[in-house]
């Protein structure tokens, strides 16, 4: 049987729908009953027999901070799509990020090994990629530099990947994917895009790397059904500057494409203000130096490697922007 962790999340729910189209109904791991609605919404929009297909899913409740529940979820499992994870850039969430994304990944791969899982597709993030100040293009071979300041999410995803590589050395057949900002129906970034379409003109000068959710799902499926193992693939279709992205979104809302940039100094002022608020015990800090500097990075992320391994071409993201 196939296990999909994070089945009720953005990527997981789209994967569940994709598998159901092939009459594959995996074990779906979830944390809260209410989260199942996201999967149901995907099914309802795709299938005339949505209820019949939805009822074929095997649901198993588990939490990556609770090893016994994870062990129960792995009963009878032969293949795993790991889509679960906690996303936050906030410094105050560092502990939770490490517990779920790093320690949870250690639990995951150990269970894969102990249950003789045949293959693991592990969804990571471009946040876990290395950054070399001396080069402008980042790929799978860019080294991780511990001297470069990074946000807590990046550290947790990198730590999770290290657990997967460790398990590969112990015999686990696994592939890691590093998607960029994933666009599609119900994307976490969709609300921000809609605000720009309605006239929000502020952005930063950095670049962002994007990919279509359907491309991510297609690659995951192809990798699971291939003999490829021990590899890592960046999934990025296009790199857009904040200026070009916001101008494009403004045009879709019939606004004049005039963009204003948020000064880096203003964000550093907010960072210092947050520090003062934290010292007063009013609220834990959100911003970090890494979050701020990341908004102004003009690096390009290269997602071309995957095309040399599977029959695949990226979809242009323009259609998603204009929808």
N, C-alpha and C positions, 0 to 999 in steps of 0.2 A: 504494500500500500504506500501511497504518497502522503507525506505530511507537509502541510503549508503552515508555517508559523506566521503570525501577524496576518492571518487570513482576512481579518476585518479592517485592515488598514488600506491605504490608498493603493499601493502596489499589489498587496495580497488580494484585495477584492477584485481587481482587474484580472489577476492570474486565475482566481477561482472561476470567473466567468469564461475565460479563455479555455480552461480545461473542460468545463461543462459543455462547451461547444464541440469538443471532441469526445463527449460522453465519458469523460473521466471525472470521477467524483471523489476527491481526496479526503483525508482526515484534516479538518480545519481546526487549528488551535486558536482559542480566543480567551479573553479575560473577563469581559462583561457581556451579559445577555443583550443589552441595548445596542452593542456594537455590531451585532449580526445584521442590523437593518441596512448597513452599508452594502453588504453582500447581496441582500435581498433587492435593494434598489438597482444594482447592476443586473441581476437576473431579470427583474421585471422589465427593464428597458431593452433587454436583448432577446428574450424568449417568450413565445406565445404560451408555452407550457412551463412558465417560470416556477410555479409552485411544485410541480412534479419533480423538476430538476433540483430545486432547492432542498426538497425533502430527502434527496439521495445523499446529501452531505453528512458525513460523520463528524459531529462536533465534540471536541475535547477541551475542557476548561483547564488552563495552566498558566503559570506565571514564571517568568525567567528568574525571579528572586525566590522561587519555591521549588527546590530540586525534586521532592517527592511527586509533585503534580506534573513536572516535566517527564519524569520516568514513566508515569502512567500514560502520558500522551504518546510515548514512543512504542507502545505495545503493537507488534505486528508491522512496524514501519520498515520499508526497504529503500525509499528515496525521500529526500527532504529538500524543499524550497524554503530557505530561511529569509523571510521578509520582515520579521519582527524587529523592533528597535525603538529606542526613545530618542526623539529629536528635540533639542533645545540648544541654543547658543549661550544661554545664561550661565554666568559663573555660579550662581546659587544652586544650579541643578547638577553640579559636578559629581556629587556622590551618587545620585540616581543614575546618571549617564554611565558611570563606570560599573555600577551594579548590573544594569541591564545589558549594555552594549559590549562590555568587556567580560565581566564575570559570567554573564548569561551566555555569551558565546563559548566560554570555556565549558560550561555545563553541556551546551548543545553538542559540541564536537566530541566530548567524552562519551555522551550517550550514543552518538553516531558510531563511534568505535566499538562500544560495548554491545550494540545491537547489530553489528555487522552491516550497517547501512551501505548500500551499493554506490550511492552518489549524493553529494550535497552541492546545491547551488546556493551560494552565500551572497546576499545583497548587502554591499557595503555602501560607500559614498565617495564622491570626489573629495570630500573633506579629509579623507584618510590618505590622500596623495601627498607625495613629497613636494617641497617647494625649494627650488634652487634660485636664489636671487640673481645668479649670473646668466640664467637662460630665460627666454621668453615663452618657450613652449614646454608644457608639462605632459609627460606620458607615463606609461607603466614603469619605466625604468628610472624615473626621477627619484633620487634618494630622499629618505625622510631625514630631516635635520632637527635634532632635539634642541639645537640652539635657536631655532626659529620659533617665535611666539605663536601659539595656535590657540584656538578656542577649545573649551572643554569637550564639545561634541567631536571635534577632530581627534583629540587624544583618545576618546573612548572608542571611536570607530577603528582607529589604527590599532589599538590594543586588541579589539575583537578580531581583526585580520591576523594579528600575530598568533592568536589562539588557533585559527584555521590553518595557518602555515605549520604550526607545531603539530597539529593532528595529521596533516599531510605527511609529515616526516614519520609519523607513527603508522601510516598505511591507509589513511582516509582518502578516498577518491573525491576531490572537491574542486570547484571552480569559483572564483570570486569575481563579482562584477561591481563596478564603481560608476553608477549612474550620476549624471549631472542633475540639474534642476529638472524634475520630471513634470512635463506638461500634459494635461488631459482632463477629462471630466472629473470633478471633485478634487483636483490637485490642491495641495495645501497653499500654493502660491496664487490660486485662482482669484481669491478676494482682492489681493493686491493688484493683479492685472486689471480687474474690473474697476478698481478705484482710478487707475490711470486712464482707462477708457472714458471715465466720467469727468476727467479734467485734472487729476492730480499731476502736477508738472515737476515735482521734486525728485531728484535721484542723485546718485553718486557717480564718480568718473570711472569706476572699475568695470571689468568685464564679467559676464555671467555665461555659464555653459549650460545649454538646454538639450533635452531629448524628449521625444514623444513616448508616452506611457506604452503605446502599442508596440513600439520598437523594443522597449525594455522587456516586455512580456514575450515577444517573439524570440529574442535572443535567449532568454531563460529557457524557453521550451527547446530550442535548437541545441543548446549546450547540454541540457539534461539527457537528450536523446542522441548524443554524440559520444565519441570515444575520447573527447578532449578532457584532460584532467591536469591538475597542478598548474593552472594558468590564472591570470588576472586580466580582466578586460575593462577598460574605461568605456562607458557608453555616453558619448556626447556627439550630437549631430551638428550643432552650430554654436559658435561663441559670439555673443552680441554685447556691445557696450551698453551701459545704462542709458546713454543718450539716444542711441538708435532704437532701443527697445521702447522707451517712453514716447519718443516721437511717433513710432509706428502705432502704438496703442492710442495715442491722442487722435491720430488720423482716423482710426476706426470709429471713434466717438464724434467725428466731425468737428474736432477742436483744432485750432491753429497749433502746429507742432513746435511750440516754443518751450524749451526745457530749462529748468533752474537747477543748479548743482548745490548740494549741501556741503558747506565748507568742512574740511576735516577738523579744523580747529574748533568748530561748534560741537562736534561729537566728542572731542576730547574734553571740552568744557562740561558736557553732560556726564562724562565719565568721572570727572573730579567731583561734580555735584553729587553723583550717586555714592561716591566714596564717603562723602560727608554725611549723607543720609544714613548710610550703613553704620558709621561710627556712632550716630545718635540712636541706633537701635530701631529705626523706623522701618527699614526694608533692606533686604539683602540686595547686593549689586547684581545688575544684569549685564551691563557693558564690560568688555575687556579691551585691552589694546589690540588683541588679535582680531576681534570682531570689527573694530574700526578700520584697521589697516587692510583687512580683507575686502572692505567695500571700495577700496581705491586701487586694488591690484589690477594690473592690465595684462595679466598672463593669458595665454591661449592654452586650452586643454585639448589634447589630441586624442580623439576616439576612433582612430582608423584601424587599429590593430585587429579588432574583431572581424573586420571584413576579409582578412587573410585566413581566417579559421573556419568561418561558416558562410553559407550563401546568404548574404544580407546586404541591404542598402538602407541607409537612414532615410526617414521621411522628412521632408522640409517642415520646419516648425512654423512657417508663415501662416499656413492654414489654421493652425491652432490659435495663433495670435489674433487672427481676424474673425474667428468664430464668436 
